[in-house]
Amino acid sequence: MADLATLQTRLTEAESAYHKLMTGSKTVEVQHGDMRTKYTEAQAGTLLAYIADLRAQIAALGGGVTGLRRRAFSVDLPSY
């Protein structure tokens, strides 16, 4: 397993590639260790699986994960 900094860098690159796919890019490249892999929109699910795996590896090393997850929030509106 790679070190925490390497995994976080890979996660950032993978999330950026996923964003590009979802916003119209036809093909993106992501680095897996020493190899580069091309993904198309049809392979977005595979890229999401890679992102999930990176997140799991980061969590196993005790690192925080940011990105696609959203947190709930509440809004208090004044009553009239």
C-alpha angles and dihedrals in degrees: 000000000000124000122269096258092051092049092049091050091050091048092052091050093047093049090049090050091049090051090051091051092050093049097052112284111140096210135009133185127224127186117234105188106297095349132077119216128197120220129193127198089263089060095050090113091059090050090050089052089053090050091050090050092051090049090051092050091049092049090049089056091050096252126141120247125214131177134069097019117099128204125220119246135181132222123209112210121196115250118227 
